[in-house]
C-alpha cells in the first residue's frame, strides 16, 4: 500500500510540478524584501559617513550581514524581478568593485565574509532559479551546494525537485511532439482516405 502511495505521489509531482511552497521554502513578500534593501542602504551609508563618530559607524561585519539578509530575502521572493536581482548580486557581485576574474567563492568571501558560507551562496542561487522555473540552473546550483555539504537536506530536496521538473518538462515536450505527430498522421490518413474515395468514383 505504501508503495502505491509513493508511486501516486511521484506521478502527481511529475504532472503538477513542485512549487517553492510545496518544498516548504520560506517566501518573502515585497514589503519584507523592501525593508531588507532599505536596511542595507542605511547600514552601508552609515559605514561610509565621515561625519558620524567612529563608535556609531557601521562595521564591515554589519554591512556584510545586512548584505546577506538582503540577498537572502531577494532569493526567497515570490517576484521574478527580485529573484533575478538576487542571483545577479550573487553571481556578478553586490559591490561595484567586484572583479569578474575571481571565482564566486572568492568574491563571496570578500562581500559576505562570515555572514554567508559558500554552501549557502550556492543554495540561495538554487532557490532563486527554482522560483524562476530555471530548473537546469537550480539543479546545478544545488549540486554545487551539495559538493560543499553533502548532508544539506534542503539542497538535496531542491536538486530532486529540479530534476523532477526537468523530467516533467521533457515528458510534456515529448507528449506535445507525439500529439503533433498523431495529428499529422491523422490528417494524412484523412487525405489518403478522401483521395481513395474520390478515385473509386
N, C-alpha and C positions, 0 to 999 in steps of 0.2 A: 504493500500500500504506500509506504514512504517513497519507494522507487517511482511509482506512478505520479505521486505529488511532485517529486523533484523534476520529472520529465515535463509535467504540465507547467510548472513554474519556469523552466528553461524555455519552453516553447512560447509562453506568454511574454517573457522578457525579450526573446528574439523577435517576436512580431511587433510588440508595442514599443520596445526600446526603453532603456532605463534613463530616467531624468535625474538631475542632481538631487532632487528631493527624494527620489527612490533610493539613492545611495546614502541618504541621511547626511548629506553635505550641508553645512550651515550656509544660509543665503542672506546676504546683507541687502537692506533696502537702500534706496537712493539717499535718504536723509543720513543714514549712518555713514555711508561712503563719503558724502559731502563733509560730514563732521571730521572724519579722519584726514581728509585732504586739507581742511581749514586748520586743523591742529598741527599738521606737518608744516604748513606755511607759517604759523605763529612761532613754532619752535625753531624753524630754520631762520626766520627773521631775528629772533632773539639771540641766535648763535652768532650772527654777523653784525649785530648792532654795536657800534663802537661807543655809543653814548651810555649804554647800560653798564652798571657796575659789574665787575668780574664775577661777583657772587651770584648775580641774577642772570648772567649769560648762560644760555643753554650749552650743555656739554656735547661733545661728539657722540657720546653714548645715547643721550636723549634724542639727538637728531636721527641717529640710526634706528632707534626703537620706534620713533614716530614714522619714519620712512617705511619700516617693516609693517607697522599697523595699517598704513595707507595701502600698501601693495596687497596685504592680506585681504583687506576689505574690497579692493578693486577686483581681485581674483575670485572672490566669493559673491560678486554682484549678480543680479539677475538681468542686468542691462548689457547688451553686447558691446557697446562702445566702451563701457567701463572695464569689461573683461579684456578687451583688446588693449586698452591703456595699461592694465596690469601686466600683461605679457610683454608689452613693449618696454615697460620700466624694468622688468626682469632681464630681458634679452638685450636691450640697447643701452641700458644704464639709466639710473634715476637722476644722476647728476650730469650737468653739461660737460664735465671734464672726462667722461667715460672714454676709455681707449678701446676702439673696436678691435685692436690686435690682441687684447687679453682674452682669456677664456672666461666663460660665465662665472665659474667658481672663483677665479681670482678677482673679478670685478665685484662679486657679491661680498667677498671678504673685506674689500675696501669700502663698499657702500653700506653694508649692513653690519659688519663686524660680528660681535657675539649675539646680536639680536636675531640672526637667522642662520640656521645650519644649512649646508649645501643641500642636504636631502629635502629640506623644507622649500627651498627655491624651486627645485625640480617638481616637487609635489604641487606647489601653487600654480606653476605653469600647466601641469596636467589638469588641475581643477578648472582653470580658466578655459583651456582648449576644449575640455569636455562640455563646459557650459556653452561654448560657441559651436558645438557639434563638429569640431575638427578632431575626429576620433583618432586619426593616424598620429597627429602631433600629441594628443593626450596620451596615447599609448606609449610613444617614445619618451615623453617626459616622465611617465610613471615608471618605465623601465630604468631611467636614469636615477630616479629616487630609490628604486629597489636595489640598484647597484651600490648606493651609499648605505642603505639599511635594508637588507633582505627581509627583516622582520616587520617592516612597516605595513600594517594591515590596510590602512587607508589607500596607500599607493597600489597595493595588490588588488584591492577592490576596484579601483579606477582602471587599472590595466585590464582586468577581466571584463568590466563593463564596456570599455573601449573596444576590446576585441569582439564582444558580442554585438556591439553596434556596427562594427565593420562587417561582420559576418551577415548581419541582418540587411545592411545596405547592399551587400553583394547578392544576397538572395532576392531582394526586391529588384535589383538591376537585372539579374538573371530571369526573374519572373516577367519583367517588362519585355525583355528580348524574346522570351518564349511566347508571350502573348502576341507580340508583333509578328513573329514567325507564323503562328497559328492563323492570324488574321490574313497574312499574305497567302498562306496555303488555302484558306477558305475562299478567298477572293479568286485565286487561280482555279480552284475546283469549280466554283460557280461559273466562271467564264468558260471553262472547258465544257461543263455540262450544258451551258447555254449554246455554245457553238456546236456541240454534238447534236443537240436537239434541233438546231436550225438546219444542219446538214441532212438530217433524216427527211425533212420535208422535201 
